[in-house]
């Protein structure tokens, strides 16, 4: 009798199993929906998922190989300070793959290099009338009539060049926008200043005449300086005159093992 009862109970259990296995539509979907919602929230979090891993991978930097030394070609008039800074900029890749411009205030000369450190050309320039490596705070907002003689300086330093326009609508290349210092074409300001004549003399002492801007011969500006900046971008390094380049830029002499600046000057 007990055997028959056990057999009947086993049969009933087997007949009910499919009913529990196949749930009605709609039931049992709550957990998957909750999981999907949680997944979407997780994706919306900025610091969730695998992003920290990606950031860590992106943060790895390959050791930077030294760049080439400055190539002055046949130029023989570059000062030791210009050679020093040009070699340092090119060798350390301080120019960040952009062209770079060196301004030697002491010699009133401007040098344009391509991103690989090869000199494209150089030219005499006119500079700020006063000796000094800093701009007076707020000078960019002063009318010309209020700028004192000792405030007419061309600031030293490393600047990213930005194309722009002056109040006359002329295209210029900003060195320091806040200080209103730019590189622009030589233009006649007043007859007594004789700016074109000053540019033509071999001496550098009479090239100090501007309020601080760098005046460039129009032909050089149009054919070399502006096209280089517009095509490749550029940093300008204005060499100091009251301190050393090492103090200004943190530069150093390129080791002899790396060679010296390539010029045509005899050893």
C-alpha positions in Angstrom: 0.0 0.0 0.0 2.8 2.4 0.9 4.6 1.5 -2.3 1.5 2.5 -4.4 1.2 5.7 -2.4 4.9 6.7 -3.1 4.4 5.9 -6.8 1.4 8.2 -7.0 3.2 11.1 -5.3 6.2 10.7 -7.6 3.9 10.8 -10.7 2.2 14.0 -9.4 5.5 15.7 -8.9 6.7 14.9 -12.4 3.5 16.2 -13.9 3.8 19.6 -12.1 7.5 20.2 -12.9 6.9 21.7 -16.4 4.4 24.2 -15.0 7.0 25.6 -12.6 9.7 25.7 -15.4 7.6 27.6 -17.9 6.7 30.9 -16.2 4.0 33.2 -17.7 5.2 36.0 -20.0 6.1 39.2 -18.0 7.2 37.4 -14.9 10.8 36.8 -14.4 11.7 39.9 -16.6 12.2 42.2 -13.6 15.7 41.1 -12.8 17.0 41.4 -16.3 15.5 44.9 -16.6 17.0 45.9 -13.3 20.4 44.6 -14.4 20.1 46.6 -17.7 19.2 49.7 -15.8 22.1 49.3 -13.5 24.4 48.8 -16.4 23.3 52.1 -18.0 23.9 53.9 -14.8 27.3 52.4 -14.5 28.1 53.6 -18.1 27.0 57.1 -17.2 29.5 57.4 -14.4 32.7 59.2 -15.6 35.0 57.1 -13.4 33.3 53.7 -13.9 34.0 50.7 -16.0 37.4 50.5 -17.7 38.1 54.3 -18.0 40.7 54.4 -15.2 42.6 51.6 -17.0 42.5 53.6 -20.2 43.7 56.7 -18.5 46.6 54.8 -17.0 47.5 53.5 -20.4 47.3 57.0 -22.0 49.5 58.4 -19.3 52.4 56.3 -20.3 54.9 58.3 -22.4 57.6 57.0 -24.6 61.0 58.3 -23.9 61.6 61.3 -26.2 64.6 61.0 -28.4 66.8 64.1 -28.7 66.0 66.3 -31.7 68.6 67.5 -34.3 70.8 70.4 -33.5 70.0 73.8 -35.0 71.1 74.0 -38.7 72.2 77.6 -39.5 73.3 76.7 -43.0 75.6 79.4 -44.4 74.6 82.0 -41.8 77.7 83.2 -39.9 76.4 86.2 -38.0 74.4 84.5 -35.3 75.6 85.4 -31.8 76.7 82.7 -29.3 73.5 83.2 -27.3 71.4 82.6 -30.5 73.3 79.4 -31.3 73.0 78.3 -27.7 69.2 78.8 -27.5 68.6 77.4 -31.0 70.5 74.2 -30.2 68.7 73.8 -26.9 65.3 74.4 -28.5 65.8 71.9 -31.3 67.7 69.3 -29.3 65.1 69.2 -26.5 62.2 69.6 -28.9 61.0 72.5 -26.8 59.2 73.9 -29.9 56.7 71.0 -29.7 56.9 70.2 -33.4 56.2 73.8 -34.4 58.4 76.3 -36.2 60.3 78.7 -33.9 61.5 82.3 -34.0 64.5 83.6 -32.2 64.7 87.4 -31.5 68.2 88.6 -30.5 67.4 92.0 -28.9 71.1 92.9 -28.4 71.8 92.4 -32.1 68.3 93.5 -33.3 68.0 90.3 -35.4 65.2 87.9 -36.0 65.7 84.2 -37.0 63.0 81.9 -38.4 63.5 78.1 -38.0 61.4 75.3 -39.3 60.1 72.6 -36.9 63.2 70.5 -37.5 65.5 73.3 -36.4 66.7 74.4 -39.8 67.1 78.1 -40.3 64.8 79.4 -43.0 66.0 83.0 -43.0 66.9 86.0 -40.8 66.4 89.7 -40.9 67.2 92.9 -39.0 64.3 94.3 -36.9 63.3 97.3 -34.8 62.6 96.8 -31.1 61.3 98.5 -28.0 63.2 101.7 -27.3 64.0 100.9 -23.6 66.3 98.2 -22.3 64.5 95.7 -20.2 63.0 92.2 -20.2 59.6 92.8 -18.6 56.5 94.6 -19.6 54.9 97.1 -17.1 51.7 95.6 -15.7 48.7 97.1 -17.5 50.7 98.6 -20.3 48.5 96.9 -22.9 45.6 99.2 -21.9 47.6 102.4 -21.8 47.2 105.0 -24.6 50.5 105.6 -26.4 50.6 109.1 -25.0 50.8 107.7 -21.4 53.6 105.2 -22.0 56.8 106.4 -20.4 60.2 106.1 -22.1 61.4 103.4 -19.7 58.2 101.4 -20.3 58.9 100.9 -24.0 60.4 97.4 -23.6 60.2 94.2 -25.7 59.6 91.5 -23.1 61.9 88.4 -23.0 60.5 84.9 -22.8 58.9 82.1 -24.7 55.6 82.9 -26.3 53.2 81.0 -28.5 52.5 83.2 -31.6 48.9 84.0 -32.3 47.8 85.6 -35.6 45.5 88.6 -35.1 44.7 92.1 -36.2 45.4 95.5 -34.7 42.9 98.4 -34.3 43.7 99.5 -37.9 42.6 96.1 -39.2 46.1 95.1 -40.2 47.2 91.5 -39.7 49.8 91.1 -37.0 51.4 88.2 -35.1 50.9 88.5 -31.3 53.8 87.8 -29.0 52.1 88.9 -25.8 48.5 90.0 -26.3 47.9 91.3 -22.8 51.0 93.6 -23.1 50.0 94.5 -26.7 53.3 93.3 -28.0 53.3 91.9 -31.6 55.4 91.3 -34.7 54.2 93.4 -37.6 55.3 95.0 -40.8 57.5 98.0 -40.6 55.4 101.1 -41.1 56.0 104.8 -41.1 55.0 106.3 -37.8 56.6 109.8 -38.0 59.2 111.2 -40.3 61.5 112.2 -37.5 61.8 108.5 -36.3 63.3 107.4 -39.7 62.4 103.8 -39.0 63.3 102.6 -42.5 66.7 104.2 -42.3 67.3 102.7 -38.9 66.5 99.3 -40.3 69.0 99.7 -43.1 72.0 100.6 -41.0 74.4 97.8 -39.9 74.5 99.1 -36.3 72.0 97.6 -33.8 71.9 100.6 -31.4 69.6 102.7 -33.6 67.1 99.9 -34.0 65.6 100.6 -30.6 62.8 102.9 -31.4 59.4 101.2 -31.0 57.0 101.1 -28.1 57.8 97.4 -27.6 56.6 95.8 -30.8 58.9 94.1 -33.2 59.0 95.8 -36.6 59.8 93.5 -39.5 60.7 94.4 -43.1 57.4 94.0 -45.1 59.0 91.6 -47.7 60.3 89.3 -45.0 57.1 89.4 -43.1 55.0 88.5 -46.1 57.3 85.9 -47.6 58.9 84.2 -44.6 57.5 85.0 -41.2 53.8 85.1 -41.7 53.6 82.0 -44.0 55.7 80.0 -41.6 53.5 80.9 -38.6 50.2 80.3 -40.5 51.3 76.9 -41.9 53.2 75.4 -39.0 52.4 77.4 -35.9 55.4 78.9 -34.0 56.9 79.7 -30.7 58.9 82.9 -30.4 61.9 83.0 -28.0 62.8 86.6 -27.2 66.3 86.5 -25.8 66.9 88.5 -22.6 69.3 91.5 -22.4 69.5 91.9 -18.6 70.1 88.2 -17.7 71.4 85.1 -19.4 69.4 82.7 -21.6 70.0 80.0 -19.0 68.3 82.2 -16.4 65.4 83.1 -18.7 64.6 79.8 -20.3 66.3 77.2 -18.1 68.4 76.3 -21.2 71.7 74.4 -21.2 74.6 73.8 -23.5 74.0 70.8 -25.7 76.7 68.2 -24.8 79.7 68.0 -27.2 78.8 64.4 -27.8 75.7 65.7 -29.6 77.8 68.1 -31.7 77.7 71.8 -32.2 75.4 73.9 -34.1 75.8 73.2 -37.8 77.1 76.4 -39.5 79.6 77.2 -42.2 81.9 78.9 -39.8 85.4 77.4 -39.6 86.3 75.5 -36.5 
